[in-house]
C-alpha cells in the first residue's frame, strides 16, 4: 500500500524544519523529565520507608506508595508436575519466525506458500530523529 502525500510547497519546507527541530527538543526534554521522575520517585519511596508514611496529601495531589507484585510460574517444573497430556491441553504452539526462515533457507518450506499466507500490515508512522 503506497501512501500518497501532497507535495509540499516551498514555504512549507521551513515549517517542516522547525517542526522536526521542535520534535527533537520535545523528545530530549521528555527523556530528561523521565529520568528526573524516576530519580525523584526513588527518593520519595526511600523517605516513605524511613518515615513509615505510606500516603501524603499535599492539598493538590495525593501520593500513595503502591507495591505491586506479579506471579511467575516455573513452567518447566509445572510441565513435569502435570505431565505431557495435561501440558498440551493448557499450552499453545506458536510460530517461530527464526525457525521458519531457517527452514525456507534449507529448502524445506516454499517461500511462495509463506507469501500466500502473509500480508503486510501498516504500522503507525513516526518521525525518527537522528
N, C-alpha and C positions, 0 to 999 in steps of 0.2 A: 504494500500500500504506500503510495507516494503522496506526501503532503505537499499541497500547492500553497506557496506563501507569496503574497503580493510583494513585488519588487519594491524595496524602499526608495523613496525619493531622496535626493542629495541632502536635504536639511534634516532628514530623519537619521542619517548616519551619526550626526553629532549627538542626538538624543540616545542612540544605542550605546555610544562610547560612554556617555555619562551614566547610563543605566547599568552597564556592566561594571563600571568602577564602583557605583553605589552598592551593587550586589556583593562584590568582593569585600567591600568595607563592612557590610552587614554580617557576612559570614564570619569575618575575623572577629567582629565585636561579639557575635553570638558565641563563638568558641571561647573567647576570653571570659564572657559572662558565665558560661557553663563551668569553666574552671573555678571561678570565684565562688559560684553557687556551691560546688562540690566541697571546696575548702571550708566555706562558712558552715555548711551543714555538718561536716565532721566536727568542727569546733563546738557547735550547738549541742550535738549528740554527746560529746565528751563532757560538756558542762552539765547537761541534764543528768548524766550518770553520777557525776560528782555531787550534785546538789539533791539528787533524788526527786527532782521536779520533772514530771513527765508531760506537763502541758502548761503553756504560757499564753495568757490572753493580753494582748497589748492595747486593747481598746479598738484597734482597727483589724487585727488579724489574730488568729489562734494558731499556735504551733503545737502539735502533739507528736510525741515520739511514737513511731509505728515500727514494730519489729516483726515483719512478715517472715513466714517460713514456707517451704515447699517440700513435698515428699519426693524423694528419689528412690525408685525401685531398682534393686540389683537384679537386672534382667537375667544374667547368666545363672544366678542362684535360683531365681524363680522358675526358670526353664527346667533346671534339674529337679526341683521340688514337685513341679506339676506334671512332668512327663511330656513326651513329644506330641501325643494325640491332643491333649488339652491345650498345649502351647500353640499348636497350629490353629485351633479354634479361636484363640484370643489375639493372634497377631496377623499382620498383613504382609504380603510380599510387594515390594515397590521396585520400580525400575531403577537400575544403577546405570547412569549415563556413561560413566567411565568404562564399565564392562561392555556396554553396548558399542561404544566407539572401538574398543579392543576387538570385539567380535566382527565388526564391519571391516576393520583393517585386516583381520585374518581371513576375510572372505566367507565367513560363516553366516553373516547376515547381509542381505541385499540392501544397499543404501536406498534403492528405489522404493522398496517396501516401507522403510522408515520414513522416507519423504512423503509417501502417500498417507501415512498415519500422522503426519506432523502439520502444524500450522504456525505461522509467525504471529505472535501476539504483541500488539504495541504496548510499550511501556511509557509512562508519563514522561514527557520531555523535561529536561532540566538544563541549566547553564553550568558548564564546567568552568571553574575559574582556575587559571594556571599562571 
